[in-house]
Amino acid sequence: MADGPFDERDVSGDVPMVPVEVLGVRQQQGGGAVENEIVVLLLDAAADLAVPIVIGPREASAIAMAQAGLVTPRPMTHDLMRDLLGAVGVELERAEIVALDGGIFFAELVLSNGSRVDSRASDAIALAVRTGSPVLCSAEVVAAAGIEVVDLEQQREVEKFRDFLDHVEPDDFSGPAPGGKGP
């Protein structure tokens, strides 16, 4: 694993990479083709963009369980991969989401021995969460697939204000001024 700041370019030097935080797994609610899809959300905090990646239920479970710190009685596939890397003395330095093509996200595992291993994005994320390794995403992928993050606290304040405006009466302004003093 990387101890200090990592280079924001992959080893080939071609693709600018940005660090992302694995926010978690969510089930999309809605109609049409996206109903009941499961996504893992990656946050690029610097750009206030979240990248949703559609994943399968097994991968979703693997990511959510690792984030929650749950341990299964027998190793799951991603636990086996982590343990196998450890047994051969290789660490996962980072997981990189390197491309998006036709709605499919492509990832690579960057290992401490210099190897890069092709991976599905969901498997790379699940392994990174288990090993505490950083996840990076191509800046191009963030730009193409990222959606603007809305500050939830700010959104709540706006909703409170809208509610106030919807229910305010002229008489609400005729009482004593703030601080208890009259006009």
C-alpha positions as CSV (number, residue, x, y, z in Angstrom):
1,M,0.0,0.0,0.0
2,A,1.1,3.5,-0.6
3,D,2.4,5.3,2.5
4,G,2.5,8.8,1.2
5,P,1.0,10.8,-1.6
6,F,0.7,8.8,-4.8
7,D,1.3,10.0,-8.3
8,E,-1.9,11.1,-9.9
9,R,-0.9,9.5,-13.2
10,D,-0.8,5.8,-14.0
11,V,2.5,4.1,-14.6
12,S,2.2,4.6,-18.4
13,G,1.9,8.4,-17.7
14,D,-1.0,8.7,-20.1
15,V,-4.1,8.8,-17.9
16,P,-4.6,11.5,-15.2
17,M,-6.0,9.8,-12.1
18,V,-7.8,11.3,-9.2
19,P,-8.3,9.8,-5.7
20,V,-11.9,8.8,-4.9
21,E,-13.7,7.7,-1.8
22,V,-15.9,4.7,-1.8
23,L,-19.1,6.2,-0.4
24,G,-20.9,2.9,-0.3
25,V,-23.5,0.8,-2.1
26,R,-27.0,2.1,-2.9
27,Q,-30.0,0.6,-4.6
28,Q,-31.5,2.9,-7.3
29,Q,-35.1,3.7,-6.8
30,G,-37.1,4.7,-9.8
31,G,-38.9,3.5,-12.8
32,G,-37.8,2.1,-16.2
33,A,-34.5,0.4,-16.8
34,V,-32.8,1.7,-13.6
35,E,-35.3,0.3,-11.2
36,N,-33.7,-1.8,-8.5
37,E,-30.2,-1.4,-10.0
38,I,-27.4,-1.5,-7.4
39,V,-24.6,1.0,-7.6
40,V,-21.4,1.7,-5.8
41,L,-20.8,5.4,-5.4
42,L,-17.3,6.8,-5.8
43,L,-16.8,10.4,-4.6
44,D,-14.3,12.8,-6.2
45,A,-14.4,15.3,-3.3
46,A,-12.2,17.9,-5.1
47,A,-14.7,18.2,-8.0
48,D,-17.9,17.5,-5.9
49,L,-18.8,14.7,-8.3
50,A,-20.0,11.2,-7.5
51,V,-19.4,8.4,-10.0
52,P,-22.2,5.7,-9.8
53,I,-21.1,2.3,-11.1
54,V,-23.8,-0.4,-11.6
55,I,-22.7,-3.6,-9.9
56,G,-24.2,-7.0,-9.2
57,P,-25.8,-8.1,-5.9
58,R,-22.8,-10.3,-4.9
59,E,-20.3,-7.6,-5.5
60,A,-22.5,-5.1,-3.7
61,S,-22.7,-7.4,-0.7
62,A,-18.9,-7.9,-0.8
63,I,-18.3,-4.2,-0.7
64,A,-20.9,-3.4,1.9
65,M,-19.7,-6.2,4.2
66,A,-16.1,-5.1,4.0
67,Q,-17.0,-1.4,4.7
68,A,-19.1,-2.6,7.7
69,G,-16.1,-4.7,9.0
70,L,-18.2,-7.9,8.9
71,V,-16.2,-11.2,8.7
72,T,-17.8,-14.3,7.2
73,P,-17.1,-17.8,8.7
74,R,-15.4,-18.8,5.4
75,P,-13.5,-16.5,3.1
76,M,-15.4,-14.9,0.3
77,T,-13.7,-14.5,-3.1
78,H,-12.3,-11.1,-2.4
79,D,-11.0,-12.3,1.0
80,L,-9.3,-15.1,-0.8
81,M,-7.7,-12.7,-3.2
82,R,-6.5,-10.5,-0.3
83,D,-5.1,-13.6,1.5
84,L,-3.5,-14.9,-1.6
85,L,-1.7,-11.6,-2.3
86,G,-0.4,-11.7,1.3
87,A,0.7,-15.3,1.1
88,V,3.0,-14.5,-1.9
89,G,4.2,-11.2,-0.4
90,V,2.5,-8.8,-2.8
91,E,0.4,-5.9,-1.8
92,L,-2.4,-4.1,-3.6
93,E,-1.0,-0.6,-4.0
94,R,-4.2,0.8,-5.5
95,A,-7.2,0.0,-7.6
96,E,-7.7,2.2,-10.6
97,I,-10.9,2.8,-12.6
98,V,-9.2,3.4,-15.9
99,A,-11.9,3.6,-18.6
100,L,-15.6,3.7,-19.4
101,D,-16.6,2.2,-22.7
102,G,-20.2,1.5,-23.7
103,G,-21.4,1.9,-20.1
104,I,-18.9,-0.6,-18.9
105,F,-16.2,0.5,-16.3
106,F,-12.7,-1.0,-16.7
107,A,-10.3,-1.3,-13.8
108,E,-6.8,-2.4,-13.0
109,L,-5.2,-3.6,-9.8
110,V,-1.8,-2.1,-9.3
111,L,0.4,-4.5,-7.3
112,S,3.6,-3.8,-5.3
113,N,5.6,-6.0,-7.6
114,G,4.9,-3.6,-10.5
115,S,2.2,-5.8,-12.1
116,R,-1.1,-4.4,-13.4
117,V,-4.0,-6.8,-13.5
118,D,-7.1,-6.3,-15.5
119,S,-10.2,-6.3,-13.3
120,R,-13.9,-5.5,-13.2
121,A,-14.5,-2.3,-11.4
122,S,-16.6,-3.9,-8.7
123,D,-14.0,-6.5,-7.9
124,A,-11.2,-3.9,-7.8
125,I,-13.2,-1.8,-5.4
126,A,-14.2,-4.8,-3.2
127,L,-10.5,-5.8,-2.9
128,A,-9.3,-2.3,-2.3
129,V,-11.9,-1.9,0.6
130,R,-10.6,-5.2,2.1
131,T,-6.9,-4.2,1.9
132,G,-7.4,-0.5,2.8
133,S,-5.8,0.4,-0.5
134,P,-6.7,3.7,-2.3
135,V,-9.1,3.8,-5.2
136,L,-8.3,6.1,-8.1
137,C,-10.4,7.0,-11.0
138,S,-9.5,8.4,-14.4
139,A,-10.2,12.1,-14.6
140,E,-11.9,11.4,-18.0
141,V,-14.2,8.8,-16.4
142,V,-15.1,11.2,-13.6
143,A,-15.9,13.9,-16.2
144,A,-18.0,11.6,-18.3
145,A,-19.9,9.7,-15.6
146,G,-19.8,12.0,-12.6
147,I,-22.9,13.6,-11.2
148,E,-22.9,16.7,-9.1
149,V,-23.0,16.1,-5.4
150,V,-25.7,18.1,-3.5
151,D,-24.8,19.1,0.0
152,L,-27.4,17.3,2.1
153,E,-27.3,19.9,5.0
154,Q,-27.7,22.7,2.5
155,Q,-30.6,20.9,0.8
156,R,-32.3,20.5,4.2
157,E,-31.9,24.2,5.0
158,V,-33.4,25.1,1.6
159,E,-36.4,22.7,2.3
160,K,-36.9,24.3,5.7
161,F,-36.9,27.7,4.2
162,R,-39.4,26.7,1.4
163,D,-41.6,25.1,4.1
164,F,-41.5,28.4,6.0
165,L,-42.4,30.4,2.9
166,D,-45.3,28.0,2.1
167,H,-46.8,28.5,5.6
168,V,-45.9,32.0,6.6
169,E,-48.8,34.4,7.4
170,P,-48.7,38.2,7.5
171,D,-49.5,38.0,11.2
172,D,-46.2,36.2,11.8
173,F,-44.5,39.5,11.3
174,S,-46.6,41.7,13.5
175,G,-45.4,40.3,16.9
176,P,-42.5,41.5,19.0
177,A,-39.1,41.8,17.2
178,P,-36.5,39.2,17.9
179,G,-35.0,39.7,21.3
180,G,-38.3,40.2,22.9
181,K,-38.7,44.0,22.3
182,G,-41.7,45.4,20.7
183,P,-42.0,48.0,17.9
